[in-house]
Amino acid sequence: MVSGSVLLNALITLVVVGLICWLVWWFISYVGLPEPFAKVARVLVALVALIFLINFLLGFTGHPLIKW
């Protein structure tokens, strides 16, 4: 059974990482990179966020992809 403290820490971690990814996404559009570079940067941010989310969820099962 997962305690409330662990779930609160997990929620805070997800919110902070999501906020960082959103801030990087916003900064890419704010700087105004040329289109091929902006699209590549957005794809990289999305991949990093997706890998983090998958690793985070697999951590609950005890088998994360990446062990920090």
mmCIF file as Biopython writes it, N, C-alpha, C and O atoms, coordinates in Angstrom:
data_model
#
loop_
_atom_site.group_PDB
_atom_site.id
_atom_site.type_symbol
_atom_site.label_atom_id
_atom_site.label_alt_id
_atom_site.label_comp_id
_atom_site.label_asym_id
_atom_site.label_entity_id
_atom_site.label_seq_id
_atom_site.pdbx_PDB_ins_code
_atom_site.Cartn_x
_atom_site.Cartn_y
_atom_site.Cartn_z
_atom_site.occupancy
_atom_site.B_iso_or_equiv
_atom_site.auth_seq_id
_atom_site.auth_asym_id
_atom_site.pdbx_PDB_model_num
ATOM 1   N N  . MET A ? 1  ? 0.845  -1.180 0.000   1.0 0.0 1  A 1 
ATOM 2   C CA . MET A ? 1  ? 0.000  0.000  0.000   1.0 0.0 1  A 1 
ATOM 3   C C  . MET A ? 1  ? 0.886  1.238  0.000   1.0 0.0 1  A 1 
ATOM 4   O O  . MET A ? 1  ? 1.886  1.293  0.716   1.0 0.0 1  A 1 
ATOM 5   N N  . VAL A ? 2  ? 0.518  2.227  -0.802  1.0 0.0 2  A 1 
ATOM 6   C CA . VAL A ? 2  ? 1.284  3.457  -0.924  1.0 0.0 2  A 1 
ATOM 7   C C  . VAL A ? 2  ? 0.696  4.498  0.014   1.0 0.0 2  A 1 
ATOM 8   O O  . VAL A ? 2  ? -0.514 4.728  0.029   1.0 0.0 2  A 1 
ATOM 9   N N  . SER A ? 3  ? 1.572  5.126  0.801   1.0 0.0 3  A 1 
ATOM 10  C CA . SER A ? 3  ? 1.084  6.106  1.772   1.0 0.0 3  A 1 
ATOM 11  C C  . SER A ? 3  ? 0.807  7.446  1.083   1.0 0.0 3  A 1 
ATOM 12  O O  . SER A ? 3  ? 1.214  7.680  -0.056  1.0 0.0 3  A 1 
ATOM 13  N N  . GLY A ? 4  ? 0.116  8.298  1.798   1.0 0.0 4  A 1 
ATOM 14  C CA . GLY A ? 4  ? -0.225 9.612  1.265   1.0 0.0 4  A 1 
ATOM 15  C C  . GLY A ? 4  ? 0.993  10.488 1.053   1.0 0.0 4  A 1 
ATOM 16  O O  . GLY A ? 4  ? 1.023  11.311 0.138   1.0 0.0 4  A 1 
ATOM 17  N N  . SER A ? 5  ? 1.997  10.311 1.895   1.0 0.0 5  A 1 
ATOM 18  C CA . SER A ? 5  ? 3.223  11.098 1.767   1.0 0.0 5  A 1 
ATOM 19  C C  . SER A ? 5  ? 3.944  10.780 0.467   1.0 0.0 5  A 1 
ATOM 20  O O  . SER A ? 5  ? 4.449  11.680 -0.205  1.0 0.0 5  A 1 
ATOM 21  N N  . VAL A ? 6  ? 3.992  9.503  0.113   1.0 0.0 6  A 1 
ATOM 22  C CA . VAL A ? 6  ? 4.658  9.093  -1.128  1.0 0.0 6  A 1 
ATOM 23  C C  . VAL A ? 6  ? 3.898  9.628  -2.336  1.0 0.0 6  A 1 
ATOM 24  O O  . VAL A ? 6  ? 4.508  10.095 -3.298  1.0 0.0 6  A 1 
ATOM 25  N N  . LEU A ? 7  ? 2.579  9.563  -2.290  1.0 0.0 7  A 1 
ATOM 26  C CA . LEU A ? 7  ? 1.778  10.077 -3.406  1.0 0.0 7  A 1 
ATOM 27  C C  . LEU A ? 7  ? 1.898  11.593 -3.540  1.0 0.0 7  A 1 
ATOM 28  O O  . LEU A ? 7  ? 1.915  12.119 -4.653  1.0 0.0 7  A 1 
ATOM 29  N N  . LEU A ? 8  ? 1.981  12.293 -2.413  1.0 0.0 8  A 1 
ATOM 30  C CA . LEU A ? 8  ? 2.155  13.737 -2.463  1.0 0.0 8  A 1 
ATOM 31  C C  . LEU A ? 8  ? 3.507  14.103 -3.057  1.0 0.0 8  A 1 
ATOM 32  O O  . LEU A ? 8  ? 3.598  15.022 -3.871  1.0 0.0 8  A 1 
ATOM 33  N N  . ASN A ? 9  ? 4.561  13.391 -2.657  1.0 0.0 9  A 1 
ATOM 34  C CA . ASN A ? 9  ? 5.880  13.633 -3.240  1.0 0.0 9  A 1 
ATOM 35  C C  . ASN A ? 9  ? 5.887  13.322 -4.733  1.0 0.0 9  A 1 
ATOM 36  O O  . ASN A ? 9  ? 6.509  14.044 -5.513  1.0 0.0 9  A 1 
ATOM 37  N N  . ALA A ? 10 ? 5.206  12.263 -5.135  1.0 0.0 10 A 1 
ATOM 38  C CA . ALA A ? 10 ? 5.126  11.917 -6.552  1.0 0.0 10 A 1 
ATOM 39  C C  . ALA A ? 10 ? 4.372  12.995 -7.330  1.0 0.0 10 A 1 
ATOM 40  O O  . ALA A ? 10 ? 4.776  13.357 -8.436  1.0 0.0 10 A 1 
ATOM 41  N N  . LEU A ? 11 ? 3.299  13.501 -6.772  1.0 0.0 11 A 1 
ATOM 42  C CA . LEU A ? 11 ? 2.522  14.544 -7.432  1.0 0.0 11 A 1 
ATOM 43  C C  . LEU A ? 11 ? 3.334  15.829 -7.572  1.0 0.0 11 A 1 
ATOM 44  O O  . LEU A ? 11 ? 3.298  16.477 -8.617  1.0 0.0 11 A 1 
ATOM 45  N N  . ILE A ? 12 ? 4.054  16.192 -6.535  1.0 0.0 12 A 1 
ATOM 46  C CA . ILE A ? 12 ? 4.899  17.386 -6.588  1.0 0.0 12 A 1 
ATOM 47  C C  . ILE A ? 12 ? 5.989  17.214 -7.632  1.0 0.0 12 A 1 
ATOM 48  O O  . ILE A ? 12 ? 6.288  18.154 -8.369  1.0 0.0 12 A 1 
ATOM 49  N N  . THR A ? 13 ? 6.587  16.034 -7.709  1.0 0.0 13 A 1 
ATOM 50  C CA . THR A ? 13 ? 7.619  15.779 -8.713  1.0 0.0 13 A 1 
ATOM 51  C C  . THR A ? 13 ? 7.053  15.904 -10.116 1.0 0.0 13 A 1 
ATOM 52  O O  . THR A ? 13 ? 7.679  16.522 -10.977 1.0 0.0 13 A 1 
ATOM 53  N N  . LEU A ? 14 ? 5.890  15.336 -10.365 1.0 0.0 14 A 1 
ATOM 54  C CA . LEU A ? 14 ? 5.279  15.423 -11.691 1.0 0.0 14 A 1 
ATOM 55  C C  . LEU A ? 14 ? 4.925  16.860 -12.055 1.0 0.0 14 A 1 
ATOM 56  O O  . LEU A ? 14 ? 5.101  17.269 -13.203 1.0 0.0 14 A 1 
ATOM 57  N N  . VAL A ? 15 ? 4.434  17.621 -11.097 1.0 0.0 15 A 1 
ATOM 58  C CA . VAL A ? 15 ? 4.078  19.012 -11.368 1.0 0.0 15 A 1 
ATOM 59  C C  . VAL A ? 15 ? 5.325  19.835 -11.683 1.0 0.0 15 A 1 
ATOM 60  O O  . VAL A ? 15 ? 5.312  20.648 -12.607 1.0 0.0 15 A 1 
ATOM 61  N N  . VAL A ? 16 ? 6.391  19.634 -10.929 1.0 0.0 16 A 1 
ATOM 62  C CA . VAL A ? 16 ? 7.625  20.396 -11.149 1.0 0.0 16 A 1 
ATOM 63  C C  . VAL A ? 16 ? 8.238  20.041 -12.504 1.0 0.0 16 A 1 
ATOM 64  O O  . VAL A ? 16 ? 8.640  20.934 -13.249 1.0 0.0 16 A 1 
ATOM 65  N N  . VAL A ? 17 ? 8.313  18.768 -12.827 1.0 0.0 17 A 1 
ATOM 66  C CA . VAL A ? 17 ? 8.882  18.362 -14.119 1.0 0.0 17 A 1 
ATOM 67  C C  . VAL A ? 17 ? 7.991  18.847 -15.261 1.0 0.0 17 A 1 
ATOM 68  O O  . VAL A ? 17 ? 8.498  19.290 -16.291 1.0 0.0 17 A 1 
ATOM 69  N N  . GLY A ? 18 ? 6.691  18.769 -15.095 1.0 0.0 18 A 1 
ATOM 70  C CA . GLY A ? 18 ? 5.778  19.284 -16.116 1.0 0.0 18 A 1 
ATOM 71  C C  . GLY A ? 18 ? 5.920  20.783 -16.307 1.0 0.0 18 A 1 
ATOM 72  O O  . GLY A ? 18 ? 5.869  21.276 -17.433 1.0 0.0 18 A 1 
ATOM 73  N N  . LEU A ? 19 ? 6.098  21.503 -15.220 1.0 0.0 19 A 1 
ATOM 74  C CA . LEU A ? 19 ? 6.293  22.943 -15.305 1.0 0.0 19 A 1 
ATOM 75  C C  . LEU A ? 19 ? 7.605  23.282 -16.004 1.0 0.0 19 A 1 
ATOM 76  O O  . LEU A ? 19 ? 7.655  24.221 -16.798 1.0 0.0 19 A 1 
ATOM 77  N N  . ILE A ? 20 ? 8.651  22.541 -15.724 1.0 0.0 20 A 1 
ATOM 78  C CA . ILE A ? 20 ? 9.939  22.762 -16.387 1.0 0.0 20 A 1 
ATOM 79  C C  . ILE A ? 20 ? 9.823  22.477 -17.879 1.0 0.0 20 A 1 
ATOM 80  O O  . ILE A ? 20 ? 10.322 23.250 -18.696 1.0 0.0 20 A 1 
ATOM 81  N N  . CYS A ? 21 ? 9.172  21.377 -18.240 1.0 0.0 21 A 1 
ATOM 82  C CA . CYS A ? 21 ? 8.996  21.055 -19.665 1.0 0.0 21 A 1 
ATOM 83  C C  . CYS A ? 21 ? 8.155  22.110 -20.362 1.0 0.0 21 A 1 
ATOM 84  O O  . CYS A ? 21 ? 8.467  22.498 -21.488 1.0 0.0 21 A 1 
ATOM 85  N N  . TRP A ? 22 ? 7.097  22.581 -19.719 1.0 0.0 22 A 1 
ATOM 86  C CA . TRP A ? 22 ? 6.280  23.624 -20.312 1.0 0.0 22 A 1 
ATOM 87  C C  . TRP A ? 22 ? 7.068  24.913 -20.474 1.0 0.0 22 A 1 
ATOM 88  O O  . TRP A ? 22 ? 6.930  25.602 -21.485 1.0 0.0 22 A 1 
ATOM 89  N N  . LEU A ? 23 ? 7.898  25.247 -19.484 1.0 0.0 23 A 1 
ATOM 90  C CA . LEU A ? 23 ? 8.709  26.461 -19.561 1.0 0.0 23 A 1 
ATOM 91  C C  . LEU A ? 23 ? 9.712  26.389 -20.705 1.0 0.0 23 A 1 
ATOM 92  O O  . LEU A ? 23 ? 9.917  27.379 -21.407 1.0 0.0 23 A 1 
ATOM 93  N N  . VAL A ? 24 ? 10.338 25.238 -20.903 1.0 0.0 24 A 1 
ATOM 94  C CA . VAL A ? 24 ? 11.266 25.063 -22.024 1.0 0.0 24 A 1 
ATOM 95  C C  . VAL A ? 24 ? 10.506 25.160 -23.344 1.0 0.0 24 A 1 
ATOM 96  O O  . VAL A ? 24 ? 10.984 25.791 -24.287 1.0 0.0 24 A 1 
ATOM 97  N N  . TRP A ? 25 ? 9.319  24.536 -23.422 1.0 0.0 25 A 1 
ATOM 98  C CA . TRP A ? 25 ? 8.484  24.596 -24.633 1.0 0.0 25 A 1 
ATOM 99  C C  . TRP A ? 25 ? 8.123  26.047 -24.954 1.0 0.0 25 A 1 
ATOM 100 O O  . TRP A ? 25 ? 8.215  26.477 -26.103 1.0 0.0 25 A 1 
ATOM 101 N N  . TRP A ? 26 ? 7.706  26.807 -23.913 1.0 0.0 26 A 1 
ATOM 102 C CA . TRP A ? 26 ? 7.362  28.207 -24.096 1.0 0.0 26 A 1 
ATOM 103 C C  . TRP A ? 26 ? 8.582  29.011 -24.531 1.0 0.0 26 A 1 
ATOM 104 O O  . TRP A ? 26 ? 8.464  29.868 -25.407 1.0 0.0 26 A 1 
ATOM 105 N N  . PHE A ? 27 ? 9.740  28.760 -23.951 1.0 0.0 27 A 1 
ATOM 106 C CA . PHE A ? 27 ? 10.958 29.490 -24.283 1.0 0.0 27 A 1 
ATOM 107 C C  . PHE A ? 27 ? 11.370 29.255 -25.730 1.0 0.0 27 A 1 
ATOM 108 O O  . PHE A ? 27 ? 11.860 30.165 -26.398 1.0 0.0 27 A 1 
ATOM 109 N N  . ILE A ? 28 ? 11.171 28.039 -26.207 1.0 0.0 28 A 1 
ATOM 110 C CA . ILE A ? 28 ? 11.489 27.742 -27.612 1.0 0.0 28 A 1 
ATOM 111 C C  . ILE A ? 28 ? 10.628 28.599 -28.537 1.0 0.0 28 A 1 
ATOM 112 O O  . ILE A ? 28 ? 11.126 29.127 -29.531 1.0 0.0 28 A 1 
ATOM 113 N N  . SER A ? 29 ? 9.349  28.741 -28.221 1.0 0.0 29 A 1 
ATOM 114 C CA . SER A ? 29 ? 8.488  29.568 -29.070 1.0 0.0 29 A 1 
ATOM 115 C C  . SER A ? 29 ? 8.759  31.056 -28.850 1.0 0.0 29 A 1 
ATOM 116 O O  . SER A ? 29 ? 8.598  31.844 -29.782 1.0 0.0 29 A 1 
ATOM 117 N N  . TYR A ? 30 ? 9.162  31.460 -27.660 1.0 0.0 30 A 1 
ATOM 118 C CA . TYR A ? 30 ? 9.431  32.863 -27.362 1.0 0.0 30 A 1 
ATOM 119 C C  . TYR A ? 30 ? 10.683 33.359 -28.075 1.0 0.0 30 A 1 
ATOM 120 O O  . TYR A ? 30 ? 10.713 34.482 -28.579 1.0 0.0 30 A 1 
ATOM 121 N N  . VAL A ? 31 ? 11.715 32.522 -28.116 1.0 0.0 31 A 1 
ATOM 122 C CA . VAL A ? 31 ? 12.971 32.902 -28.753 1.0 0.0 31 A 1 
ATOM 123 C C  . VAL A ? 31 ? 12.767 33.038 -30.257 1.0 0.0 31 A 1 
ATOM 124 O O  . VAL A ? 31 ? 13.401 33.882 -30.890 1.0 0.0 31 A 1 
ATOM 125 N N  . GLY A ? 32 ? 11.913 32.238 -30.823 1.0 0.0 32 A 1 
ATOM 126 C CA . GLY A ? 32 ? 11.628 32.324 -32.245 1.0 0.0 32 A 1 
ATOM 127 C C  . GLY A ? 32 ? 12.689 31.649 -33.105 1.0 0.0 32 A 1 
ATOM 128 O O  . GLY A ? 32 ? 13.193 32.233 -34.065 1.0 0.0 32 A 1 
ATOM 129 N N  . LEU A ? 33 ? 13.017 30.428 -32.753 1.0 0.0 33 A 1 
ATOM 130 C CA . LEU A ? 33 ? 13.964 29.676 -33.571 1.0 0.0 33 A 1 
ATOM 131 C C  . LEU A ? 33 ? 13.390 29.452 -34.966 1.0 0.0 33 A 1 
ATOM 132 O O  . LEU A ? 33 ? 12.171 29.406 -35.130 1.0 0.0 33 A 1 
ATOM 133 N N  . PRO A ? 34 ? 14.246 29.313 -35.964 1.0 0.0 34 A 1 
ATOM 134 C CA . PRO A ? 34 ? 13.734 28.959 -37.303 1.0 0.0 34 A 1 
ATOM 135 C C  . PRO A ? 34 ? 13.006 27.613 -37.237 1.0 0.0 34 A 1 
ATOM 136 O O  . PRO A ? 34 ? 13.307 26.772 -36.390 1.0 0.0 34 A 1 
ATOM 137 N N  . GLU A ? 35 ? 12.066 27.429 -38.124 1.0 0.0 35 A 1 
ATOM 138 C CA . GLU A ? 35 ? 11.125 26.304 -38.028 1.0 0.0 35 A 1 
ATOM 139 C C  . GLU A ? 35 ? 11.758 24.922 -37.939 1.0 0.0 35 A 1 
ATOM 140 O O  . GLU A ? 35 ? 11.314 24.154 -37.085 1.0 0.0 35 A 1 
ATOM 141 N N  . PRO A ? 36 ? 12.737 24.533 -38.722 1.0 0.0 36 A 1 
ATOM 142 C CA . PRO A ? 36 ? 13.213 23.156 -38.536 1.0 0.0 36 A 1 
ATOM 143 C C  . PRO A ? 36 ? 13.835 22.946 -37.155 1.0 0.0 36 A 1 
ATOM 144 O O  . PRO A ? 36 ? 13.662 21.886 -36.555 1.0 0.0 36 A 1 
ATOM 145 N N  . PHE A ? 37 ? 14.558 23.949 -36.646 1.0 0.0 37 A 1 
ATOM 146 C CA . PHE A ? 37 ? 15.206 23.814 -35.346 1.0 0.0 37 A 1 
ATOM 147 C C  . PHE A ? 37 ? 14.192 23.843 -34.212 1.0 0.0 37 A 1 
ATOM 148 O O  . PHE A ? 37 ? 14.341 23.122 -33.226 1.0 0.0 37 A 1 
ATOM 149 N N  . ALA A ? 38 ? 13.164 24.671 -34.347 1.0 0.0 38 A 1 
ATOM 150 C CA . ALA A ? 38 ? 12.133 24.745 -33.318 1.0 0.0 38 A 1 
ATOM 151 C C  . ALA A ? 38 ? 11.372 23.426 -33.217 1.0 0.0 38 A 1 
ATOM 152 O O  . ALA A ? 38 ? 11.062 22.963 -32.119 1.0 0.0 38 A 1 
ATOM 153 N N  . LYS A ? 39 ? 11.076 22.827 -34.364 1.0 0.0 39 A 1 
ATOM 154 C CA . LYS A ? 39 ? 10.342 21.552 -34.343 1.0 0.0 39 A 1 
ATOM 155 C C  . LYS A ? 39 ? 11.183 20.452 -33.719 1.0 0.0 39 A 1 
ATOM 156 O O  . LYS A ? 39 ? 10.672 19.644 -32.944 1.0 0.0 39 A 1 
ATOM 157 N N  . VAL A ? 40 ? 12.479 20.412 -34.052 1.0 0.0 40 A 1 
ATOM 158 C CA . VAL A ? 40 ? 13.373 19.410 -33.464 1.0 0.0 40 A 1 
ATOM 159 C C  . VAL A ? 40 ? 13.474 19.619 -31.956 1.0 0.0 40 A 1 
ATOM 160 O O  . VAL A ? 40 ? 13.454 18.653 -31.194 1.0 0.0 40 A 1 
ATOM 161 N N  . ALA A ? 41 ? 13.581 20.873 -31.522 1.0 0.0 41 A 1 
ATOM 162 C CA . ALA A ? 41 ? 13.682 21.159 -30.091 1.0 0.0 41 A 1 
ATOM 163 C C  . ALA A ? 41 ? 12.399 20.747 -29.364 1.0 0.0 41 A 1 
ATOM 164 O O  . ALA A ? 41 ? 12.459 20.193 -28.266 1.0 0.0 41 A 1 
ATOM 165 N N  . ARG A ? 42 ? 11.243 21.016 -29.969 1.0 0.0 42 A 1 
ATOM 166 C CA . ARG A ? 42 ? 9.975  20.621 -29.348 1.0 0.0 42 A 1 
ATOM 167 C C  . ARG A ? 42 ? 9.842  19.106 -29.259 1.0 0.0 42 A 1 
ATOM 168 O O  . ARG A ? 42 ? 9.349  18.579 -28.261 1.0 0.0 42 A 1 
ATOM 169 N N  . VAL A ? 43 ? 10.279 18.412 -30.295 1.0 0.0 43 A 1 
ATOM 170 C CA . VAL A ? 43 ? 10.228 16.943 -30.274 1.0 0.0 43 A 1 
ATOM 171 C C  . VAL A ? 43 ? 11.146 16.407 -29.183 1.0 0.0 43 A 1 
ATOM 172 O O  . VAL A ? 43 ? 10.781 15.463 -28.482 1.0 0.0 43 A 1 
ATOM 173 N N  . LEU A ? 44 ? 12.331 16.992 -29.027 1.0 0.0 44 A 1 
ATOM 174 C CA . LEU A ? 44 ? 13.246 16.547 -27.976 1.0 0.0 44 A 1 
ATOM 175 C C  . LEU A ? 44 ? 12.665 16.787 -26.581 1.0 0.0 44 A 1 
ATOM 176 O O  . LEU A ? 44 ? 12.792 15.936 -25.701 1.0 0.0 44 A 1 
ATOM 177 N N  . VAL A ? 45 ? 12.031 17.937 -26.380 1.0 0.0 45 A 1 
ATOM 178 C CA . VAL A ? 45 ? 11.399 18.217 -25.085 1.0 0.0 45 A 1 
ATOM 179 C C  . VAL A ? 45 ? 10.284 17.217 -24.824 1.0 0.0 45 A 1 
ATOM 180 O O  . VAL A ? 45 ? 10.156 16.708 -23.711 1.0 0.0 45 A 1 
ATOM 181 N N  . ALA A ? 46 ? 9.478  16.931 -25.840 1.0 0.0 46 A 1 
ATOM 182 C CA . ALA A ? 46 ? 8.385  15.965 -25.677 1.0 0.0 46 A 1 
ATOM 183 C C  . ALA A ? 46 ? 8.929  14.566 -25.383 1.0 0.0 46 A 1 
ATOM 184 O O  . ALA A ? 46 ? 8.368  13.851 -24.553 1.0 0.0 46 A 1 
ATOM 185 N N  . LEU A ? 47 ? 10.007 14.168 -26.048 1.0 0.0 47 A 1 
ATOM 186 C CA . LEU A ? 47 ? 10.590 12.847 -25.785 1.0 0.0 47 A 1 
ATOM 187 C C  . LEU A ? 47 ? 11.147 12.749 -24.381 1.0 0.0 47 A 1 
ATOM 188 O O  . LEU A ? 47 ? 10.963 11.734 -23.708 1.0 0.0 47 A 1 
ATOM 189 N N  . VAL A ? 48 ? 11.824 13.787 -23.933 1.0 0.0 48 A 1 
ATOM 190 C CA . VAL A ? 48 ? 12.368 13.774 -22.565 1.0 0.0 48 A 1 
ATOM 191 C C  . VAL A ? 48 ? 11.230 13.682 -21.551 1.0 0.0 48 A 1 
ATOM 192 O O  . VAL A ? 48 ? 11.318 12.926 -20.584 1.0 0.0 48 A 1 
ATOM 193 N N  . ALA A ? 49 ? 10.158 14.456 -21.772 1.0 0.0 49 A 1 
ATOM 194 C CA . ALA A ? 49 ? 9.014  14.404 -20.859 1.0 0.0 49 A 1 
ATOM 195 C C  . ALA A ? 49 ? 8.357  13.027 -20.871 1.0 0.0 49 A 1 
ATOM 196 O O  . ALA A ? 49 ? 7.982  12.507 -19.820 1.0 0.0 49 A 1 
ATOM 197 N N  . LEU A ? 50 ? 8.218  12.441 -22.048 1.0 0.0 50 A 1 
ATOM 198 C CA . LEU A ? 50 ? 7.598  11.117 -22.155 1.0 0.0 50 A 1 
ATOM 199 C C  . LEU A ? 50 ? 8.452  10.043 -21.495 1.0 0.0 50 A 1 
ATOM 200 O O  . LEU A ? 50 ? 7.930  9.189  -20.777 1.0 0.0 50 A 1 
ATOM 201 N N  . ILE A ? 51 ? 9.751  10.079 -21.731 1.0 0.0 51 A 1 
ATOM 202 C CA . ILE A ? 51 ? 10.647 9.098  -21.098 1.0 0.0 51 A 1 
ATOM 203 C C  . ILE A ? 51 ? 10.622 9.255  -19.585 1.0 0.0 51 A 1 
ATOM 204 O O  . ILE A ? 51 ? 10.613 8.261  -18.858 1.0 0.0 51 A 1 
ATOM 205 N N  . PHE A ? 52 ? 10.612 10.505 -19.101 1.0 0.0 52 A 1 
ATOM 206 C CA . PHE A ? 52 ? 10.538 10.714 -17.654 1.0 0.0 52 A 1 
ATOM 207 C C  . PHE A ? 52 ? 9.241  10.164 -17.090 1.0 0.0 52 A 1 
ATOM 208 O O  . PHE A ? 52 ? 9.246  9.518  -16.042 1.0 0.0 52 A 1 
ATOM 209 N N  . LEU A ? 53 ? 8.120  10.415 -17.777 1.0 0.0 53 A 1 
ATOM 210 C CA . LEU A ? 53 ? 6.823  9.935  -17.296 1.0 0.0 53 A 1 
ATOM 211 C C  . LEU A ? 53 ? 6.760  8.416  -17.281 1.0 0.0 53 A 1 
ATOM 212 O O  . LEU A ? 53 ? 6.285  7.823  -16.312 1.0 0.0 53 A 1 
ATOM 213 N N  . ILE A ? 54 ? 7.238  7.780  -18.350 1.0 0.0 54 A 1 
ATOM 214 C CA . ILE A ? 54 ? 7.243  6.314  -18.396 1.0 0.0 54 A 1 
ATOM 215 C C  . ILE A ? 54 ? 8.140  5.748  -17.303 1.0 0.0 54 A 1 
ATOM 216 O O  . ILE A ? 54 ? 7.771  4.787  -16.628 1.0 0.0 54 A 1 
ATOM 217 N N  . ASN A ? 55 ? 9.318  6.345  -17.129 1.0 0.0 55 A 1 
ATOM 218 C CA . ASN A ? 55 ? 10.229 5.882  -16.085 1.0 0.0 55 A 1 
ATOM 219 C C  . ASN A ? 55 ? 9.614  6.079  -14.705 1.0 0.0 55 A 1 
ATOM 220 O O  . ASN A ? 55 ? 9.760  5.226  -13.829 1.0 0.0 55 A 1 
ATOM 221 N N  . PHE A ? 56 ? 8.930  7.196  -14.512 1.0 0.0 56 A 1 
ATOM 222 C CA . PHE A ? 56 ? 8.292  7.494  -13.230 1.0 0.0 56 A 1 
ATOM 223 C C  . PHE A ? 56 ? 7.207  6.478  -12.912 1.0 0.0 56 A 1 
ATOM 224 O O  . PHE A ? 56 ? 7.123  5.982  -11.789 1.0 0.0 56 A 1 
ATOM 225 N N  . LEU A ? 57 ? 6.378  6.169  -13.901 1.0 0.0 57 A 1 
ATOM 226 C CA . LEU A ? 57 ? 5.299  5.208  -13.671 1.0 0.0 57 A 1 
ATOM 227 C C  . LEU A ? 57 ? 5.828  3.789  -13.498 1.0 0.0 57 A 1 
ATOM 228 O O  . LEU A ? 57 ? 5.297  3.026  -12.691 1.0 0.0 57 A 1 
ATOM 229 N N  . LEU A ? 58 ? 6.871  3.428  -14.249 1.0 0.0 58 A 1 
ATOM 230 C CA . LEU A ? 58 ? 7.454  2.101  -14.065 1.0 0.0 58 A 1 
ATOM 231 C C  . LEU A ? 58 ? 8.160  1.972  -12.727 1.0 0.0 58 A 1 
ATOM 232 O O  . LEU A ? 58 ? 8.337  0.864  -12.222 1.0 0.0 58 A 1 
ATOM 233 N N  . GLY A ? 59 ? 8.566  3.096  -12.147 1.0 0.0 59 A 1 
ATOM 234 C CA . GLY A ? 59 ? 9.180  3.070  -10.820 1.0 0.0 59 A 1 
ATOM 235 C C  . GLY A ? 59 ? 8.234  2.562  -9.756  1.0 0.0 59 A 1 
ATOM 236 O O  . GLY A ? 59 ? 8.670  1.974  -8.766  1.0 0.0 59 A 1 
ATOM 237 N N  . PHE A ? 60 ? 6.935  2.783  -9.949  1.0 0.0 60 A 1 
ATOM 238 C CA . PHE A ? 60 ? 5.956  2.259  -8.993  1.0 0.0 60 A 1 
ATOM 239 C C  . PHE A ? 60 ? 5.891  0.741  -9.022  1.0 0.0 60 A 1 
ATOM 240 O O  . PHE A ? 60 ? 5.528  0.121  -8.022  1.0 0.0 60 A 1 
ATOM 241 N N  . THR A ? 61 ? 6.238  0.130  -10.151 1.0 0.0 61 A 1 
ATOM 242 C CA . THR A ? 61 ? 6.238  -1.324 -10.235 1.0 0.0 61 A 1 
ATOM 243 C C  . THR A ? 61 ? 7.542  -1.922 -9.731  1.0 0.0 61 A 1 
ATOM 244 O O  . THR A ? 61 ? 7.633  -3.129 -9.508  1.0 0.0 61 A 1 
ATOM 245 N N  . GLY A ? 62 ? 8.558  -1.069 -9.552  1.0 0.0 62 A 1 
ATOM 246 C CA . GLY A ? 62 ? 9.841  -1.547 -9.072  1.0 0.0 62 A 1 
ATOM 247 C C  . GLY A ? 62 ? 10.836 -1.813 -10.175 1.0 0.0 62 A 1 
ATOM 248 O O  . GLY A ? 62 ? 11.936 -2.295 -9.902  1.0 0.0 62 A 1 
ATOM 249 N N  . HIS A ? 63 ? 10.486 -1.514 -11.411 1.0 0.0 63 A 1 
ATOM 250 C CA . HIS A ? 63 ? 11.382 -1.770 -12.550 1.0 0.0 63 A 1 
ATOM 251 C C  . HIS A ? 63 ? 11.490 -0.537 -13.441 1.0 0.0 63 A 1 
ATOM 252 O O  . HIS A ? 63 ? 10.982 -0.551 -14.562 1.0 0.0 63 A 1 
ATOM 253 N N  . PRO A ? 64 ? 12.145 0.544  -12.967 1.0 0.0 64 A 1 
ATOM 254 C CA . PRO A ? 64 ? 12.265 1.716  -13.826 1.0 0.0 64 A 1 
ATOM 255 C C  . PRO A ? 64 ? 13.217 1.483  -14.988 1.0 0.0 64 A 1 
ATOM 256 O O  . PRO A ? 64 ? 14.107 0.636  -14.910 1.0 0.0 64 A 1 
ATOM 257 N N  . LEU A ? 65 ? 13.028 2.236  -16.065 1.0 0.0 65 A 1 
ATOM 258 C CA . LEU A ? 65 ? 13.929 2.118  -17.216 1.0 0.0 65 A 1 
ATOM 259 C C  . LEU A ? 65 ? 15.321 2.627  -16.871 1.0 0.0 65 A 1 
ATOM 260 O O  . LEU A ? 65 ? 16.328 1.999  -17.198 1.0 0.0 65 A 1 
ATOM 261 N N  . ILE A ? 66 ? 15.359 3.776  -16.204 1.0 0.0 66 A 1 
ATOM 262 C CA . ILE A ? 66 ? 16.621 4.415  -15.840 1.0 0.0 66 A 1 
ATOM 263 C C  . ILE A ? 66 ? 16.664 4.528  -14.325 1.0 0.0 66 A 1 
ATOM 264 O O  . ILE A ? 66 ? 15.741 5.063  -13.711 1.0 0.0 66 A 1 
ATOM 265 N N  . LYS A ? 67 ? 17.721 4.030  -13.730 1.0 0.0 67 A 1 
ATOM 266 C CA . LYS A ? 67 ? 17.878 4.147  -12.278 1.0 0.0 67 A 1 
ATOM 267 C C  . LYS A ? 67 ? 18.753 5.361  -12.009 1.0 0.0 67 A 1 
ATOM 268 O O  . LYS A ? 67 ? 19.934 5.383  -12.359 1.0 0.0 67 A 1 
ATOM 269 N N  . TRP A ? 68 ? 18.151 6.383  -11.375 1.0 0.0 68 A 1 
ATOM 270 C CA . TRP A ? 68 ? 18.883 7.619  -11.125 1.0 0.0 68 A 1 
ATOM 271 C C  . TRP A ? 68 ? 19.872 7.393  -10.065 1.0 0.0 68 A 1 
ATOM 272 O O  . TRP A ? 68 ? 20.602 8.312  -9.696  1.0 0.0 68 A 1 
#
